[in-house]
Amino acid sequence: MATEETPHHIVALEAIHCPIPDFDLPGPHTKSIHAWTEPSELSARVKDATIIITTTTRLPAEIISVDKTPRLRLIVVLASGTDCVDKEAAKARGIPVCNCPSTNTDSVSEHAIGLYFATRRNLVHLTNAVTTVPAEGETEWKSKGSLHPRLRTADGKAPLLCSEETVGIIGYGALGKRIQTLATALGMKVIIAERRGETPRAGRVSFEDALRQSTVLILCLPRTAETANMISTDELRMMQCQAVLINVARGGIVDEEALVNALKQGEIFGAGMDVYANEPVGRGGSPLLETDGLNLVLSPHLAWFAERTMGNLQAGVKNTVESWCNGKTINRVA
């Protein structure tokens, strides 16, 4: 635990996402705030840190080692997910890893529903069909007269209404519960998946049954060694051809190559993705960006972004750091 006499050097690695608040600490402290940190800059920036604040910048075991960060005593993630931190390395040194839980639940849940509508109605392609004019010729809508085939699934069926959808939620924390509330309000049937390999508890269905029954599958779970590539070729083949997949959780839970193949084969109708295995992503960084003509709605990991979320994050990191410096550790995940 920190003491009143402890001088702290707080290093914030990614202020680009959210302003770093001022801290009211019992002893002297300094702050180094960086808008963004490249991997090549990381070691030099954290070498004197006692407290590191990160969001997506990875803190591997090498950086958490006593050789690289000899003064390090606390890691706070300015987000709910903590997969960017090697928690075992931190635990080995007795360094708490804390997060800011439930700060973005409302914004992410609403974004998930937005991705659902955009994917179910194939809005990206419909927009292009109305607005894109080839060098010679007319828009696709003008030339074809109707674009209803764009909204049909591989079996030729037209879109489902909300009242006909079955929403499968994988990951039933605060976010999953909020999405359940929104989906239920829209008239959707909601089922909750049990953890993979476990016998379903009351009120839940097995992981495999959730895949088979869902016409909308929404991922709300953390990325761990157990959930990496959880949705891959075999899982996508279990799903209905009218199903849409929404991922507002973490990149790497969905096998991106397998998803592209499933969309090409018509095994599912579409996907809405806010997160990617490698972020920030650009050409060459994900197969999701290397293909055209698929019903893919892609957003750049901004489901969390809302004015209230930023206020929540600032309050969360301020409270976490100040509490720890006053002898009380909160929001600890490792």
Stockholm file with secondary structure:
# STOCKHOLM 1.0

chainA/1-334         MATEETPHHIVALEAIHCPIPDFDLPGPHTKSIHAWTEPSELSARVKDATIIITTTTRLPAEIISVDKTPRLRLIVVLASGTDCVDKEAAKARGIPVCNCPSTNTDSVSEHAIGLYFATRRNLVHLTNAVTTVPAEGETEWKSKGSLHPRLRTADGKAPLLCSEETVGIIGYGALGKRIQTLATALGMKVIIAERRGETPRAGRVSFEDALRQSTVLILCLPRTAETANMISTDELRMMQCQAVLINVARGGIVDEEALVNALKQGEIFGAGMDVYANEPVGRGGSPLLETDGLNLVLSPHLAWFAERTMGNLQAGVKNTVESWCNGKTINRVA
#=GR chainA/1-334 SS CCCTTCCEEEEESCTTTSCCCCCCCSSCEEEEECSCCCHHHHHHHHTTCSEEEESSSCBCHHHHSTTTCTTCCEEEESSSCCTTBCHHHHHHHTCCEECCTTSSHHHHHHHHHHHHHHHHTTHHHHHHHHHCCCSSSCCHHHHHSCCGGGGCCTTSCCCCCGGGCEEEEECCSHHHHHHHHHHHHTTCEEEEBCCTTSCCCTTCBCHHHHHHHCSEEEECCCCCTTTTTCBSHHHHHHSCTTCEEEECSCTTSBCHHHHHHHHHTTSSSEEEESCCSSSSCCTTSCGGGSCCSSCEEECCSCTTCCHHHHHHHHHHHHHHHHHHHTTCCCSBCC
#=GC SS_cons         CCCTTCCEEEEESCTTTSCCCCCCCSSCEEEEECSCCCHHHHHHHHTTCSEEEESSSCBCHHHHSTTTCTTCCEEEESSSCCTTBCHHHHHHHTCCEECCTTSSHHHHHHHHHHHHHHHHTTHHHHHHHHHCCCSSSCCHHHHHSCCGGGGCCTTSCCCCCGGGCEEEEECCSHHHHHHHHHHHHTTCEEEEBCCTTSCCCTTCBCHHHHHHHCSEEEECCCCCTTTTTCBSHHHHHHSCTTCEEEECSCTTSBCHHHHHHHHHTTSSSEEEESCCSSSSCCTTSCGGGSCCSSCEEECCSCTTCCHHHHHHHHHHHHHHHHHHHTTCCCSBCC
//
